[in-house]
Amino acid sequence: MNYNEKLEKAVDIILENILTPVLYMYEDEIIEFIVFSDSRAISDDAFRRTEAEIYFNLGLNTEITDIREFESSDRTEIMTNAELVFSESDEMLSAFEAALFEDMEMQAFDKLIAIERKTETGTYYVN
């Protein structure tokens, strides 16, 4: 099995074990797969078991991470530079990316409000 076939099989293993509408991949020292999963339904143990299954079956060192573990600016970088290896549909991908950009805008707005509050009251906190 060549390297690309191994990567395709790794994606299949992830999709069998972790419900995610999108899946990104970075290749570096290890292969990092970035998912968007329901953390209430899928535990970190499921991520670790899936990584172990990929290593056992394919010999690929991988790390699986939920995209929500990253800061909003890092999420944008992931969407821009990581390889999209799975999307449930084009509509789902568009909605997902729009939601992440909206989160980034909300964080920027919250930061602006905090700075204005500091300027007006001398503290970042609500009195």
Phi and psi in radians as a Rosetta constraint file:
Dihedral C 1 N 2 CA 2 C 2 CIRCULARHARMONIC -1.409 0.35
Dihedral N 2 CA 2 C 2 N 3 CIRCULARHARMONIC 3.034 0.35
Dihedral C 2 N 3 CA 3 C 3 CIRCULARHARMONIC -1.050 0.35
Dihedral N 3 CA 3 C 3 N 4 CIRCULARHARMONIC -0.784 0.35
Dihedral C 3 N 4 CA 4 C 4 CIRCULARHARMONIC -1.123 0.35
Dihedral N 4 CA 4 C 4 N 5 CIRCULARHARMONIC -0.646 0.35
Dihedral C 4 N 5 CA 5 C 5 CIRCULARHARMONIC -1.141 0.35
Dihedral N 5 CA 5 C 5 N 6 CIRCULARHARMONIC -0.661 0.35
Dihedral C 5 N 6 CA 6 C 6 CIRCULARHARMONIC -1.106 0.35
Dihedral N 6 CA 6 C 6 N 7 CIRCULARHARMONIC -0.735 0.35
Dihedral C 6 N 7 CA 7 C 7 CIRCULARHARMONIC -1.106 0.35
Dihedral N 7 CA 7 C 7 N 8 CIRCULARHARMONIC -0.748 0.35
Dihedral C 7 N 8 CA 8 C 8 CIRCULARHARMONIC -1.076 0.35
Dihedral N 8 CA 8 C 8 N 9 CIRCULARHARMONIC -0.715 0.35
Dihedral C 8 N 9 CA 9 C 9 CIRCULARHARMONIC -1.179 0.35
Dihedral N 9 CA 9 C 9 N 10 CIRCULARHARMONIC -0.656 0.35
Dihedral C 9 N 10 CA 10 C 10 CIRCULARHARMONIC -1.067 0.35
Dihedral N 10 CA 10 C 10 N 11 CIRCULARHARMONIC -0.749 0.35
Dihedral C 10 N 11 CA 11 C 11 CIRCULARHARMONIC -1.058 0.35
Dihedral N 11 CA 11 C 11 N 12 CIRCULARHARMONIC -0.771 0.35
Dihedral C 11 N 12 CA 12 C 12 CIRCULARHARMONIC -1.037 0.35
Dihedral N 12 CA 12 C 12 N 13 CIRCULARHARMONIC -0.745 0.35
Dihedral C 12 N 13 CA 13 C 13 CIRCULARHARMONIC -1.099 0.35
Dihedral N 13 CA 13 C 13 N 14 CIRCULARHARMONIC -0.752 0.35
Dihedral C 13 N 14 CA 14 C 14 CIRCULARHARMONIC -1.066 0.35
Dihedral N 14 CA 14 C 14 N 15 CIRCULARHARMONIC -0.826 0.35
Dihedral C 14 N 15 CA 15 C 15 CIRCULARHARMONIC -1.162 0.35
Dihedral N 15 CA 15 C 15 N 16 CIRCULARHARMONIC -0.459 0.35
Dihedral C 15 N 16 CA 16 C 16 CIRCULARHARMONIC -1.258 0.35
Dihedral N 16 CA 16 C 16 N 17 CIRCULARHARMONIC -0.552 0.35
Dihedral C 16 N 17 CA 17 C 17 CIRCULARHARMONIC -1.806 0.35
Dihedral N 17 CA 17 C 17 N 18 CIRCULARHARMONIC -0.430 0.35
Dihedral C 17 N 18 CA 18 C 18 CIRCULARHARMONIC -2.294 0.35
Dihedral N 18 CA 18 C 18 N 19 CIRCULARHARMONIC 2.069 0.35
Dihedral C 18 N 19 CA 19 C 19 CIRCULARHARMONIC -1.309 0.35
Dihedral N 19 CA 19 C 19 N 20 CIRCULARHARMONIC 2.019 0.35
Dihedral C 19 N 20 CA 20 C 20 CIRCULARHARMONIC -2.586 0.35
Dihedral N 20 CA 20 C 20 N 21 CIRCULARHARMONIC 2.356 0.35
Dihedral C 20 N 21 CA 21 C 21 CIRCULARHARMONIC -1.391 0.35
Dihedral N 21 CA 21 C 21 N 22 CIRCULARHARMONIC -0.336 0.35
Dihedral C 21 N 22 CA 22 C 22 CIRCULARHARMONIC -2.449 0.35
Dihedral N 22 CA 22 C 22 N 23 CIRCULARHARMONIC 2.668 0.35
Dihedral C 22 N 23 CA 23 C 23 CIRCULARHARMONIC -2.536 0.35
Dihedral N 23 CA 23 C 23 N 24 CIRCULARHARMONIC 2.123 0.35
Dihedral C 23 N 24 CA 24 C 24 CIRCULARHARMONIC -1.891 0.35
Dihedral N 24 CA 24 C 24 N 25 CIRCULARHARMONIC 2.782 0.35
Dihedral C 24 N 25 CA 25 C 25 CIRCULARHARMONIC -2.461 0.35
Dihedral N 25 CA 25 C 25 N 26 CIRCULARHARMONIC 2.376 0.35
Dihedral C 25 N 26 CA 26 C 26 CIRCULARHARMONIC -1.999 0.35
Dihedral N 26 CA 26 C 26 N 27 CIRCULARHARMONIC 2.448 0.35
Dihedral C 26 N 27 CA 27 C 27 CIRCULARHARMONIC -1.964 0.35
Dihedral N 27 CA 27 C 27 N 28 CIRCULARHARMONIC 2.121 0.35
Dihedral C 27 N 28 CA 28 C 28 CIRCULARHARMONIC -2.518 0.35
Dihedral N 28 CA 28 C 28 N 29 CIRCULARHARMONIC -2.334 0.35
Dihedral C 28 N 29 CA 29 C 29 CIRCULARHARMONIC -1.093 0.35
Dihedral N 29 CA 29 C 29 N 30 CIRCULARHARMONIC -0.657 0.35
Dihedral C 29 N 30 CA 30 C 30 CIRCULARHARMONIC -2.184 0.35
Dihedral N 30 CA 30 C 30 N 31 CIRCULARHARMONIC 2.914 0.35
Dihedral C 30 N 31 CA 31 C 31 CIRCULARHARMONIC -1.598 0.35
Dihedral N 31 CA 31 C 31 N 32 CIRCULARHARMONIC 2.121 0.35
Dihedral C 31 N 32 CA 32 C 32 CIRCULARHARMONIC -1.844 0.35
Dihedral N 32 CA 32 C 32 N 33 CIRCULARHARMONIC 2.143 0.35
Dihedral C 32 N 33 CA 33 C 33 CIRCULARHARMONIC -1.817 0.35
Dihedral N 33 CA 33 C 33 N 34 CIRCULARHARMONIC 2.313 0.35
Dihedral C 33 N 34 CA 34 C 34 CIRCULARHARMONIC -2.032 0.35
Dihedral N 34 CA 34 C 34 N 35 CIRCULARHARMONIC 2.096 0.35
Dihedral C 34 N 35 CA 35 C 35 CIRCULARHARMONIC -1.968 0.35
Dihedral N 35 CA 35 C 35 N 36 CIRCULARHARMONIC 2.973 0.35
Dihedral C 35 N 36 CA 36 C 36 CIRCULARHARMONIC -2.230 0.35
Dihedral N 36 CA 36 C 36 N 37 CIRCULARHARMONIC 1.746 0.35
Dihedral C 36 N 37 CA 37 C 37 CIRCULARHARMONIC -2.177 0.35
Dihedral N 37 CA 37 C 37 N 38 CIRCULARHARMONIC 2.899 0.35
Dihedral C 37 N 38 CA 38 C 38 CIRCULARHARMONIC -1.448 0.35
Dihedral N 38 CA 38 C 38 N 39 CIRCULARHARMONIC 1.802 0.35
Dihedral C 38 N 39 CA 39 C 39 CIRCULARHARMONIC -1.135 0.35
Dihedral N 39 CA 39 C 39 N 40 CIRCULARHARMONIC -0.328 0.35
Dihedral C 39 N 40 CA 40 C 40 CIRCULARHARMONIC -1.324 0.35
Dihedral N 40 CA 40 C 40 N 41 CIRCULARHARMONIC -0.484 0.35
Dihedral C 40 N 41 CA 41 C 41 CIRCULARHARMONIC -1.739 0.35
Dihedral N 41 CA 41 C 41 N 42 CIRCULARHARMONIC -0.428 0.35
Dihedral C 41 N 42 CA 42 C 42 CIRCULARHARMONIC -2.149 0.35
Dihedral N 42 CA 42 C 42 N 43 CIRCULARHARMONIC 2.071 0.35
Dihedral C 42 N 43 CA 43 C 43 CIRCULARHARMONIC -1.522 0.35
Dihedral N 43 CA 43 C 43 N 44 CIRCULARHARMONIC 2.918 0.35
Dihedral C 43 N 44 CA 44 C 44 CIRCULARHARMONIC -1.064 0.35
Dihedral N 44 CA 44 C 44 N 45 CIRCULARHARMONIC -0.555 0.35
Dihedral C 44 N 45 CA 45 C 45 CIRCULARHARMONIC -1.048 0.35
Dihedral N 45 CA 45 C 45 N 46 CIRCULARHARMONIC -0.664 0.35
Dihedral C 45 N 46 CA 46 C 46 CIRCULARHARMONIC -1.110 0.35
Dihedral N 46 CA 46 C 46 N 47 CIRCULARHARMONIC -0.683 0.35
Dihedral C 46 N 47 CA 47 C 47 CIRCULARHARMONIC -1.074 0.35
Dihedral N 47 CA 47 C 47 N 48 CIRCULARHARMONIC -0.855 0.35
Dihedral C 47 N 48 CA 48 C 48 CIRCULARHARMONIC -1.129 0.35
Dihedral N 48 CA 48 C 48 N 49 CIRCULARHARMONIC -0.705 0.35
Dihedral C 48 N 49 CA 49 C 49 CIRCULARHARMONIC -1.111 0.35
Dihedral N 49 CA 49 C 49 N 50 CIRCULARHARMONIC -0.690 0.35
Dihedral C 49 N 50 CA 50 C 50 CIRCULARHARMONIC -1.163 0.35
Dihedral N 50 CA 50 C 50 N 51 CIRCULARHARMONIC -0.737 0.35
Dihedral C 50 N 51 CA 51 C 51 CIRCULARHARMONIC -1.026 0.35
Dihedral N 51 CA 51 C 51 N 52 CIRCULARHARMONIC -0.764 0.35
Dihedral C 51 N 52 CA 52 C 52 CIRCULARHARMONIC -1.126 0.35
Dihedral N 52 CA 52 C 52 N 53 CIRCULARHARMONIC -0.693 0.35
Dihedral C 52 N 53 CA 53 C 53 CIRCULARHARMONIC -1.109 0.35
Dihedral N 53 CA 53 C 53 N 54 CIRCULARHARMONIC -0.726 0.35
Dihedral C 53 N 54 CA 54 C 54 CIRCULARHARMONIC -1.102 0.35
Dihedral N 54 CA 54 C 54 N 55 CIRCULARHARMONIC -0.780 0.35
Dihedral C 54 N 55 CA 55 C 55 CIRCULARHARMONIC -1.135 0.35
Dihedral N 55 CA 55 C 55 N 56 CIRCULARHARMONIC -0.787 0.35
Dihedral C 55 N 56 CA 56 C 56 CIRCULARHARMONIC -1.095 0.35
Dihedral N 56 CA 56 C 56 N 57 CIRCULARHARMONIC -0.773 0.35
Dihedral C 56 N 57 CA 57 C 57 CIRCULARHARMONIC -1.462 0.35
Dihedral N 57 CA 57 C 57 N 58 CIRCULARHARMONIC -0.523 0.35
Dihedral C 57 N 58 CA 58 C 58 CIRCULARHARMONIC -2.153 0.35
Dihedral N 58 CA 58 C 58 N 59 CIRCULARHARMONIC -0.216 0.35
Dihedral C 58 N 59 CA 59 C 59 CIRCULARHARMONIC 1.258 0.35
Dihedral N 59 CA 59 C 59 N 60 CIRCULARHARMONIC 0.351 0.35
Dihedral C 59 N 60 CA 60 C 60 CIRCULARHARMONIC -1.739 0.35
Dihedral N 60 CA 60 C 60 N 61 CIRCULARHARMONIC 2.206 0.35
Dihedral C 60 N 61 CA 61 C 61 CIRCULARHARMONIC -1.350 0.35
Dihedral N 61 CA 61 C 61 N 62 CIRCULARHARMONIC 2.052 0.35
Dihedral C 61 N 62 CA 62 C 62 CIRCULARHARMONIC -2.298 0.35
Dihedral N 62 CA 62 C 62 N 63 CIRCULARHARMONIC 2.801 0.35
Dihedral C 62 N 63 CA 63 C 63 CIRCULARHARMONIC -2.358 0.35
Dihedral N 63 CA 63 C 63 N 64 CIRCULARHARMONIC 2.327 0.35
Dihedral C 63 N 64 CA 64 C 64 CIRCULARHARMONIC -1.975 0.35
Dihedral N 64 CA 64 C 64 N 65 CIRCULARHARMONIC 2.230 0.35
Dihedral C 64 N 65 CA 65 C 65 CIRCULARHARMONIC -2.345 0.35
Dihedral N 65 CA 65 C 65 N 66 CIRCULARHARMONIC 2.487 0.35
Dihedral C 65 N 66 CA 66 C 66 CIRCULARHARMONIC -1.396 0.35
Dihedral N 66 CA 66 C 66 N 67 CIRCULARHARMONIC 2.359 0.35
Dihedral C 66 N 67 CA 67 C 67 CIRCULARHARMONIC -1.065 0.35
Dihedral N 67 CA 67 C 67 N 68 CIRCULARHARMONIC -0.439 0.35
Dihedral C 67 N 68 CA 68 C 68 CIRCULARHARMONIC -1.248 0.35
Dihedral N 68 CA 68 C 68 N 69 CIRCULARHARMONIC -0.154 0.35
Dihedral C 68 N 69 CA 69 C 69 CIRCULARHARMONIC -1.367 0.35
Dihedral N 69 CA 69 C 69 N 70 CIRCULARHARMONIC -0.164 0.35
Dihedral C 69 N 70 CA 70 C 70 CIRCULARHARMONIC -1.714 0.35
Dihedral N 70 CA 70 C 70 N 71 CIRCULARHARMONIC 2.711 0.35
Dihedral C 70 N 71 CA 71 C 71 CIRCULARHARMONIC -1.165 0.35
Dihedral N 71 CA 71 C 71 N 72 CIRCULARHARMONIC 2.769 0.35
Dihedral C 71 N 72 CA 72 C 72 CIRCULARHARMONIC -1.053 0.35
Dihedral N 72 CA 72 C 72 N 73 CIRCULARHARMONIC -0.647 0.35
Dihedral C 72 N 73 CA 73 C 73 CIRCULARHARMONIC -1.159 0.35
Dihedral N 73 CA 73 C 73 N 74 CIRCULARHARMONIC -0.621 0.35
Dihedral C 73 N 74 CA 74 C 74 CIRCULARHARMONIC -1.204 0.35
Dihedral N 74 CA 74 C 74 N 75 CIRCULARHARMONIC -0.614 0.35
Dihedral C 74 N 75 CA 75 C 75 CIRCULARHARMONIC -1.076 0.35
Dihedral N 75 CA 75 C 75 N 76 CIRCULARHARMONIC -0.738 0.35
Dihedral C 75 N 76 CA 76 C 76 CIRCULARHARMONIC -1.094 0.35
Dihedral N 76 CA 76 C 76 N 77 CIRCULARHARMONIC -0.730 0.35
Dihedral C 76 N 77 CA 77 C 77 CIRCULARHARMONIC -1.091 0.35
Dihedral N 77 CA 77 C 77 N 78 CIRCULARHARMONIC -0.697 0.35
Dihedral C 77 N 78 CA 78 C 78 CIRCULARHARMONIC -1.087 0.35
Dihedral N 78 CA 78 C 78 N 79 CIRCULARHARMONIC -0.861 0.35
Dihedral C 78 N 79 CA 79 C 79 CIRCULARHARMONIC -1.078 0.35
Dihedral N 79 CA 79 C 79 N 80 CIRCULARHARMONIC -0.546 0.35
Dihedral C 79 N 80 CA 80 C 80 CIRCULARHARMONIC -1.450 0.35
Dihedral N 80 CA 80 C 80 N 81 CIRCULARHARMONIC -0.701 0.35
Dihedral C 80 N 81 CA 81 C 81 CIRCULARHARMONIC -1.947 0.35
Dihedral N 81 CA 81 C 81 N 82 CIRCULARHARMONIC -0.370 0.35
Dihedral C 81 N 82 CA 82 C 82 CIRCULARHARMONIC -1.355 0.35
Dihedral N 82 CA 82 C 82 N 83 CIRCULARHARMONIC 2.759 0.35
Dihedral C 82 N 83 CA 83 C 83 CIRCULARHARMONIC -1.465 0.35
Dihedral N 83 CA 83 C 83 N 84 CIRCULARHARMONIC 2.184 0.35
Dihedral C 83 N 84 CA 84 C 84 CIRCULARHARMONIC -1.358 0.35
Dihedral N 84 CA 84 C 84 N 85 CIRCULARHARMONIC 2.017 0.35
Dihedral C 84 N 85 CA 85 C 85 CIRCULARHARMONIC -1.864 0.35
Dihedral N 85 CA 85 C 85 N 86 CIRCULARHARMONIC -0.199 0.35
Dihedral C 85 N 86 CA 86 C 86 CIRCULARHARMONIC -2.750 0.35
Dihedral N 86 CA 86 C 86 N 87 CIRCULARHARMONIC 2.422 0.35
Dihedral C 86 N 87 CA 87 C 87 CIRCULARHARMONIC -2.505 0.35
Dihedral N 87 CA 87 C 87 N 88 CIRCULARHARMONIC 2.283 0.35
Dihedral C 87 N 88 CA 88 C 88 CIRCULARHARMONIC -0.994 0.35
Dihedral N 88 CA 88 C 88 N 89 CIRCULARHARMONIC -0.696 0.35
Dihedral C 88 N 89 CA 89 C 89 CIRCULARHARMONIC -2.894 0.35
Dihedral N 89 CA 89 C 89 N 90 CIRCULARHARMONIC 2.859 0.35
Dihedral C 89 N 90 CA 90 C 90 CIRCULARHARMONIC -1.106 0.35
Dihedral N 90 CA 90 C 90 N 91 CIRCULARHARMONIC -0.653 0.35
Dihedral C 90 N 91 CA 91 C 91 CIRCULARHARMONIC -1.132 0.35
Dihedral N 91 CA 91 C 91 N 92 CIRCULARHARMONIC -0.742 0.35
Dihedral C 91 N 92 CA 92 C 92 CIRCULARHARMONIC -1.111 0.35
Dihedral N 92 CA 92 C 92 N 93 CIRCULARHARMONIC -0.743 0.35
Dihedral C 92 N 93 CA 93 C 93 CIRCULARHARMONIC -1.081 0.35
Dihedral N 93 CA 93 C 93 N 94 CIRCULARHARMONIC -0.777 0.35
Dihedral C 93 N 94 CA 94 C 94 CIRCULARHARMONIC -1.093 0.35
Dihedral N 94 CA 94 C 94 N 95 CIRCULARHARMONIC -0.756 0.35
Dihedral C 94 N 95 CA 95 C 95 CIRCULARHARMONIC -1.146 0.35
Dihedral N 95 CA 95 C 95 N 96 CIRCULARHARMONIC -0.726 0.35
Dihedral C 95 N 96 CA 96 C 96 CIRCULARHARMONIC -1.067 0.35
Dihedral N 96 CA 96 C 96 N 97 CIRCULARHARMONIC -0.874 0.35
Dihedral C 96 N 97 CA 97 C 97 CIRCULARHARMONIC -1.118 0.35
Dihedral N 97 CA 97 C 97 N 98 CIRCULARHARMONIC -0.693 0.35
Dihedral C 97 N 98 CA 98 C 98 CIRCULARHARMONIC -1.093 0.35
Dihedral N 98 CA 98 C 98 N 99 CIRCULARHARMONIC -0.713 0.35
Dihedral C 98 N 99 CA 99 C 99 CIRCULARHARMONIC -1.133 0.35
Dihedral N 99 CA 99 C 99 N 100 CIRCULARHARMONIC -0.691 0.35
Dihedral C 99 N 100 CA 100 C 100 CIRCULARHARMONIC -1.190 0.35
Dihedral N 100 CA 100 C 100 N 101 CIRCULARHARMONIC -0.675 0.35
Dihedral C 100 N 101 CA 101 C 101 CIRCULARHARMONIC -1.160 0.35
Dihedral N 101 CA 101 C 101 N 102 CIRCULARHARMONIC -0.649 0.35
Dihedral C 101 N 102 CA 102 C 102 CIRCULARHARMONIC -1.105 0.35
Dihedral N 102 CA 102 C 102 N 103 CIRCULARHARMONIC -0.713 0.35
Dihedral C 102 N 103 CA 103 C 103 CIRCULARHARMONIC -1.033 0.35
Dihedral N 103 CA 103 C 103 N 104 CIRCULARHARMONIC -0.743 0.35
Dihedral C 103 N 104 CA 104 C 104 CIRCULARHARMONIC -1.117 0.35
Dihedral N 104 CA 104 C 104 N 105 CIRCULARHARMONIC -0.728 0.35
Dihedral C 104 N 105 CA 105 C 105 CIRCULARHARMONIC -1.124 0.35
Dihedral N 105 CA 105 C 105 N 106 CIRCULARHARMONIC -0.698 0.35
Dihedral C 105 N 106 CA 106 C 106 CIRCULARHARMONIC -1.121 0.35
Dihedral N 106 CA 106 C 106 N 107 CIRCULARHARMONIC -0.707 0.35
Dihedral C 106 N 107 CA 107 C 107 CIRCULARHARMONIC -1.135 0.35
Dihedral N 107 CA 107 C 107 N 108 CIRCULARHARMONIC -0.690 0.35
Dihedral C 107 N 108 CA 108 C 108 CIRCULARHARMONIC -1.129 0.35
Dihedral N 108 CA 108 C 108 N 109 CIRCULARHARMONIC -0.710 0.35
Dihedral C 108 N 109 CA 109 C 109 CIRCULARHARMONIC -1.122 0.35
Dihedral N 109 CA 109 C 109 N 110 CIRCULARHARMONIC -0.789 0.35
Dihedral C 109 N 110 CA 110 C 110 CIRCULARHARMONIC -1.046 0.35
Dihedral N 110 CA 110 C 110 N 111 CIRCULARHARMONIC -0.673 0.35
Dihedral C 110 N 111 CA 111 C 111 CIRCULARHARMONIC -1.140 0.35
Dihedral N 111 CA 111 C 111 N 112 CIRCULARHARMONIC -0.743 0.35
Dihedral C 111 N 112 CA 112 C 112 CIRCULARHARMONIC -1.078 0.35
Dihedral N 112 CA 112 C 112 N 113 CIRCULARHARMONIC -0.759 0.35
Dihedral C 112 N 113 CA 113 C 113 CIRCULARHARMONIC -1.083 0.35
Dihedral N 113 CA 113 C 113 N 114 CIRCULARHARMONIC -0.735 0.35
Dihedral C 113 N 114 CA 114 C 114 CIRCULARHARMONIC -1.114 0.35
Dihedral N 114 CA 114 C 114 N 115 CIRCULARHARMONIC -0.705 0.35
Dihedral C 114 N 115 CA 115 C 115 CIRCULARHARMONIC -1.153 0.35
Dihedral N 115 CA 115 C 115 N 116 CIRCULARHARMONIC -0.744 0.35
Dihedral C 115 N 116 CA 116 C 116 CIRCULARHARMONIC -1.098 0.35
Dihedral N 116 CA 116 C 116 N 117 CIRCULARHARMONIC -0.719 0.35
Dihedral C 116 N 117 CA 117 C 117 CIRCULARHARMONIC -1.075 0.35
Dihedral N 117 CA 117 C 117 N 118 CIRCULARHARMONIC -0.738 0.35
Dihedral C 117 N 118 CA 118 C 118 CIRCULARHARMONIC -1.100 0.35
Dihedral N 118 CA 118 C 118 N 119 CIRCULARHARMONIC -0.724 0.35
Dihedral C 118 N 119 CA 119 C 119 CIRCULARHARMONIC -1.130 0.35
Dihedral N 119 CA 119 C 119 N 120 CIRCULARHARMONIC -0.740 0.35
Dihedral C 119 N 120 CA 120 C 120 CIRCULARHARMONIC -1.374 0.35
Dihedral N 120 CA 120 C 120 N 121 CIRCULARHARMONIC -0.638 0.35
Dihedral C 120 N 121 CA 121 C 121 CIRCULARHARMONIC -1.993 0.35
Dihedral N 121 CA 121 C 121 N 122 CIRCULARHARMONIC -0.238 0.35
Dihedral C 121 N 122 CA 122 C 122 CIRCULARHARMONIC 1.473 0.35
Dihedral N 122 CA 122 C 122 N 123 CIRCULARHARMONIC 0.079 0.35
Dihedral C 122 N 123 CA 123 C 123 CIRCULARHARMONIC -2.537 0.35
Dihedral N 123 CA 123 C 123 N 124 CIRCULARHARMONIC 2.643 0.35
Dihedral C 123 N 124 CA 124 C 124 CIRCULARHARMONIC -1.384 0.35
Dihedral N 124 CA 124 C 124 N 125 CIRCULARHARMONIC -0.278 0.35
Dihedral C 124 N 125 CA 125 C 125 CIRCULARHARMONIC -1.670 0.35
Dihedral N 125 CA 125 C 125 N 126 CIRCULARHARMONIC 2.621 0.35
Dihedral C 125 N 126 CA 126 C 126 CIRCULARHARMONIC -1.355 0.35
Dihedral N 126 CA 126 C 126 N 127 CIRCULARHARMONIC 2.260 0.35
